[in-house]
Amino acid sequence: MPVFIKMPSLSPTMTEGKLSKWLKKKGDHVAPGDVLAEIETDKATMEIEAVDEGVLFEIKVDEGAENVLVGATIATIMEENDSEEDMMVSESNSNSESNSNSEGKSNLEGTNNLVSIENKNKNTNIEYNEKKITSDLPLDKTTSEDRIRISPLAKRLALKNNISYRDIKGSGPYGRIIKKDIENFDNLKETFDKNLNNNINSEKNNFNDVPHSPMRKVIAQRLVNSVNEAPHFFLSVDCNISEINKIRNQINSGNLKISVNDFIVKASAKALENVPKANCSWNENFIRYYNNFDISVAVAIDDGLITPIVRNVESKGLGEISIEIKDLADKAKKGNLIPEEYQGGNFTVSNLGMYGIKNFTAIINPPQSMILAIGKAEKKPVIINDEIQISEIMNVTLSCDHRVVDGALGSLWLNKFKSYIENPSLMLI
């Protein structure tokens, strides 16, 4: 029986993805566990493995294709006893069933339905969003009597480029319209548009348009939602890190190198442990309080920003935290993080001190309720025991979701954090 390879959902926020690279080509024999392709998600690059044995009969989505909907068929595998006619009949039945199910579920445009599919390798359920494709073009309003034979990929290309395929003569089996037919038709329009654009921009070619990456789209959407939905307020305090640097000078004389950021991550978890009411997130019908202390650490990468998570920080030593943060940051920059390493987290630390930034305010990473912005430490004169001393002062700013964290609660947490930073030995208790 033919096997249809679908675009998987590899993160909770993923509704579409980019097919970065095919590692198998049409006609190749594949076995369970073989890597078929690389998918670029909103967070990282992941691999798709075959779960059945057979021959890669057809590749429906080309390398580099963007905005491929979750659940869309990207390739088909023909098993040993399958014929090409079986493949076409099976695909036709699959498309008819898919269209029937889509029409029967909802009449609302843009409704996202959660669908559960079985992962044959891991025997787990993965939820993904199945988007209903709609169009105002008359070509979509065909009846069963005048249905046009067209492949799903060709139809998607036609809808995307506003091409009416009613009058296009298909070159596929039984007169079916395939991808090549849409591309040949679209090339005429593209040539005209390109010549027109060249004439318009011949004197003003002073910009370069770069398409949004999947990650950048998700970052934009999540941050806009955070700013619009969560009423932010900000609390700022100066922390003396002189004692931390004394300890670092002693520890870092060996092979292990501890950074100030490692102390910050540890102090954040300890402060949450001391102020459990701040370890929470807002939901429409309830406030969720967490019993674990998982700290997200913002890491800058080429396409934007990602927040890998150091889990159960309160139970880990500074050396273990340091090694884990370095490992997660390295994997993030190489795009090798797995979903479990960046999904979740109770609290985020964002440090721009290494870029020379003295202070800033950060946008909360939903559904979390707080994020801590770390600025550059500077030597300043301070009064200690009625004496002026030169100390290293670091400014931190806490962003809070006012729906769940009030000013007094945020201040209590920030004072606890400051106490741990200025008295780092307390972290060892």
Summary of the structure (lengths in Angstrom):
residues: 429
radius of gyration: 27.3
end to end distance: 62.0
largest distance: 92.5
contacts: 1243
relative contact order: 0.10
helix: 35%
strand: 28%
